[in-house]
Amino acid sequence: MMRLRAGGKLMVGITPVARPKGNTNVAMNSIRFAAAFLVVIFHLRSLFVVDFSETAVGGPITVALYGIMSLGHQAVIVFFVLSGFWVGGSVINGVRERRFSAGAYASARLIRLWIVLIPAIVLTLILDAAGTALHAGSDIYVGSAAYHSLIPLDRVEAHTSALSAVGNMFFLQDIYVPTVGGNSPLWSLAAEFWYYLLFPAVVVAVWKGVSLRARLVAIVVIVLLVAILSVGPLESSSRVLILAPTWAIGAGVAWFREDIEAWPNRRTSPAVFGLRIALGVAVLIATVVDSRIWNAGTTYVLAVVAALWLASLVTDVRSRVARTVLMPFSFAAEWSYSLYAIHLPILALVAATIVPLASDRWQLTAWSALLCLAISLIPVAAAMVFYVLFERNTNSVRKLLRRVASARMGNTKPRMSVGTTS
């Protein structure tokens, strides 16, 4: 096991990990919730509203609404940048302070991921089974190209095997097994997991002062991880490696965090405010460009611009008005992971009930837009319940497991010390 520590354990987390309550960056947390909600809106549009090419209503408002409701991929990229900043930053700090523990880091990451993912997989299987039984003829569960791979092209029940469920639990979805049931967004959780493994290994491999043994182990780990991700039989398996730079770009912001935090103190508030607005507009432009072109190049540009915007927000907003406005969204970010993990099977069941066929989907009007907004509250409410039941207990589970581990170590100490001088 690789270990770089001078005392204390590294406890990390955000996206999908929760920040410590006393150290919440309101601006970044609000962006985290906005990204999750944009993914929900993107999927809701695909299930309930006709594609833009089929719309009978024109005009700039319609174009703008379709644009906003089509930013799912771009929202995930912003999510990756945020995750790289928070989680990658914690790795960098741990290594810098020589207190990084691979074991503590791995357990923290797995607990955070599994505490929501495992119940989400179970819920997906239940909802997909119910939907298949109640709406067997719906395009949602039979499969239709009209949903653009959001829903499996073959029957959803073909993706509900034990192998698929277990593969998703161990983050092999979209690499070696399909995402479980109709819950296609789970692919990004697999990507997060592999980034959590890759980044610390890369840091240890290149860090000055690391022992030769640790460096060699890190290099072997990198080679093995890249090999695992490169030989996956599914066509989408390469996506994890292709998008890895977006996560690393976020970690790059964390690398320069101290310099970034000092910068606003040397500038006037209007200058900082103006920079944040300009970078926010740049993110919007990069998002629109990527949504139109959607290739690796435009995605990387979006990640860089988003990282610059986040860098300008490292010191958070200080205006009382801004903090008051953003606080509800920052609070909502606490359950954004739950929202992301469970929203699609819920929306799919609702869609199969209301618009069972792709041809039944609505034209985008003021009325249908309001109805979509109302429907979005269903997964939001479910996510809040899911948060209370599971996600909120992340730290409690961590503490429990630490106590169990400490007790076991205490019980084995006498046996370990026999015949030793240390």
C-alpha positions, -999 to 999 in steps of 0.1 A, spaced: 0 0 0 13 34 -9 14 58 21 25 94 23 17 108 57 32 125 87 2 120 110 -36 121 106 -57 106 79 -68 122 46 -106 126 46 -117 139 12 -148 147 -6 -171 164 -30 -189 156 -62 -202 132 -56 -189 140 -21 -202 165 4 -181 194 16 -177 200 53 -205 222 66 -182 249 79 -163 252 47 -190 255 20 -182 275 -11 -217 288 -18 -209 297 -55 -194 264 -64 -220 244 -46 -247 263 -65 -230 255 -98 -229 218 -87 -267 218 -81 -273 237 -114 -252 211 -133 -272 182 -118 -305 199 -125 -296 207 -161 -290 169 -166 -324 162 -152 -340 188 -176 -321 174 -205 -334 139 -199 -369 152 -191 -370 170 -225 -359 139 -243 -387 118 -227 -416 143 -228 -409 168 -256 -403 163 -293 -369 170 -308 -362 205 -321 -363 192 -356 -400 182 -350 -411 213 -334 -441 232 -349 -433 263 -329 -406 287 -339 -391 319 -326 -361 328 -303 -379 318 -271 -383 282 -284 -347 281 -296 -335 293 -262 -356 268 -243 -344 239 -265 -309 252 -260 -312 252 -222 -329 218 -222 -301 202 -243 -270 208 -221 -268 175 -203 -233 165 -216 -219 200 -209 -233 199 -174 -215 166 -167 -182 182 -180 -186 210 -155 -193 183 -128 -160 166 -137 -141 199 -134 -156 205 -100 -148 170 -89 -113 173 -101 -109 206 -81 -123 192 -49 -112 156 -48 -80 161 -68 -72 190 -46 -75 169 -15 -51 144 -30 -26 172 -38 -29 187 -3 -24 152 13 7 145 -7 22 180 -2 17 176 36 30 140 35 -2 127 51 -18 110 21 -30 75 29 -41 53 0 -63 32 23 -81 61 39 -86 78 6 -100 46 -11 -124 39 18 -136 75 18 -143 74 -19 -160 40 -20 -182 48 10 -193 81 -6 -200 64 -40 -216 32 -27 -239 48 -1 -260 63 -29 -251 40 -59 -261 7 -44 -296 19 -33 -299 36 -66 -292 4 -85 -319 -14 -64 -344 14 -70 -337 13 -107 -344 -24 -109 -376 -20 -89 -389 9 -110 -379 -7 -143 -396 -40 -133 -428 -20 -124 -426 0 -156 -422 -31 -177 -451 -48 -160 -474 -18 -161 -464 -4 -195 -450 -33 -215 -459 -17 -248 -443 17 -241 -414 28 -262 -396 36 -229 -393 0 -220 -394 -16 -255 -367 8 -268 -368 35 -295 -341 54 -314 -362 85 -308 -347 89 -274 -311 90 -288 -296 62 -266 -310 78 -234 -331 46 -231 -316 12 -243 -325 5 -279 -334 -30 -270 -358 -38 -241 -348 -23 -207 -353 -56 -190 -324 -70 -210 -302 -47 -189 -315 -58 -155 -295 -90 -150 -275 -97 -119 -243 -94 -139 -253 -59 -150 -262 -49 -115 -230 -62 -99 -209 -47 -128 -225 -13 -121 -218 -17 -84 -181 -21 -92 -181 7 -117 -178 -13 -149 -208 2 -166 -203 13 -201 -169 -3 -201 -176 -41 -196 -213 -41 -189 -242 -18 -199 -256 6 -174 -282 -11 -153 -317 -10 -166 -326 23 -181 -303 44 -158 -279 55 -184 -265 85 -164 -247 60 -141 -219 59 -167 -204 91 -153 -201 75 -118 -180 48 -133 -158 75 -149 -155 93 -115 -144 61 -98 -116 55 -123 -105 91 -121 -103 87 -83 -79 58 -89 -59 73 -117 -52 107 -103 -35 98 -70 -13 73 -89 -2 99 -114 5 124 -86 26 99 -67 44 88 -99 56 123 -107 59 139 -72 94 149 -61 106 132 -30 85 101 -33 103 68 -26 114 47 -56 92 19 -44 61 41 -42 68 56 -76 72 22 -93 40 9 -76 22 40 -89 34 35 -124 23 -1 -124 -11 10 -111 -14 36 -139 -5 10 -166 -30 -15 -152 -58 11 -150 -53 24 -185 -52 -12 -198 -85 -20 -180 -101 10 -195 -87 5 -229 -98 -31 -236 -134 -28 -226 -157 -45 -251 -183 -18 -253 -180 10 -278 -183 37 -251 -155 23 -230 -129 48 -244 -150 77 -232 -136 74 -197 -100 80 -208 -111 106 -234 -128 127 -207 -101 122 -181 -84 155 -190 -115 174 -180 -112 161 -145 -75 167 -144 -81 203 -155 -102 209 -124 -74 194 -103 -50 218 -119 -70 247 -104 -65 231 -70 -27 229 -76 -26 267 -79 -52 274 -52 -30 293 -28 -19 317 -56 -55 320 -68 -68 328 -33 -43 356 -29 -52 373 -63 -86 389 -53 -70 406 -23 -48 425 -48 -77 436 -69 -108 458 -63 -141 441 -59 -155 455 -92 -126 440 -110 -132 406 -95 -169 408 -101 -163 418 -137 -139 389 -143 -164 365 -129 -192 378 -151 -169 377 -182 -158 341 -175 -194 331 -168 -203 344 -202 -174 326 -217 -186 293 -201 -220 300 -217 -205 305 -251 -183 274 -248 -213 254 -237 -233 265 -267 -204 257 -291 -198 223 -275 -235 215 -277 -235 222 -314 -202 206 -324 -197 181 -295 -162 167 -301 -132 162 -278 -117 195 -288 -148 216 -279 -153 196 -247 -117 203 -236 -122 240 -244 -153 240 -222 -134 223 -194 -106 249 -195 -130 279 -196 -151 263 -168 -119 258 -147 -110 294 -152 -145 305 -140 -142 282 -110 -108 296 -102 -123 330 -100 -148 317 -75 -123 299 -53 -126 327 -27 -164 325 -30 -188 354 -33 -187 378 -4 -217 400 -11 -245 394 14 -271 397 -14 -253 372 -36 -249 347 -7 -285 351 2 -297 344 -34 -273 314 -38 -278 298 -4 -309 277 -13 -291 263 -44 -260 256 -23 -281 237 2 -298 218 -27 -263 207 -38 -262 185 -7 -285 161 -24 -274 166 -60 -257 132 -61 -289 115 -51 -308 135 -77 -283 125 -104 -283 88 -95 -321 82 -94 -338 108 -116 -339 89 -149 -357 57 -138 -383 79 -121 -388 101 -151 -390 71 -174 -418 56 -153 -437 89 -154 -431 93 -191 -443 57 -198 -475 66 -179 -482 100 -196 -465 97 -230 -460 60 -235 -449 63 -272 -422 86 -286 -448 99 -310 -469 110 -281 -444 135 -269 -455 171 -266 -447 202 -287 -428 227 -266 -452 254 -256 -456 276 -225 -480 251 -211 -458 220 -217 -427 239 -204 -446 246 -171 -457 210 -170 -422 197 -175 -410 220 -147 -437 205 -125 -427 170 -134 -391 178 -126 -401 183 -90 -409 145 -87 -373 133 -89 -363 164 -69 -386 153 -41 -375 117 -44 -338 128 -42 -345 147 -10 -359 116 6 -330 95 -8 -306 120 7 -322 117 41 -322 79 40 -287 74 25 -265 103 13 -268 123 46 -253 93 65 -220 92 46 -200 106 75 -217 84 101 -209 53 80 -173 65 77 -170 70 115 -185 36 122 -161 18 99 -132 37 114 -142 26 148 -146 -10 137 -112 -8 120 -96 7 151 -111 -19 173 -98 -47 151 -63 -31 150 -65 -28 188 -74 -65 191 -45 -75 169 -18 -53 185 -8 -77 212 -3 -105 187 16 -82 163 40 -70 190 50 -104 202 86 -111 192 92 -76 178 111 -46 191 89 -19 175 
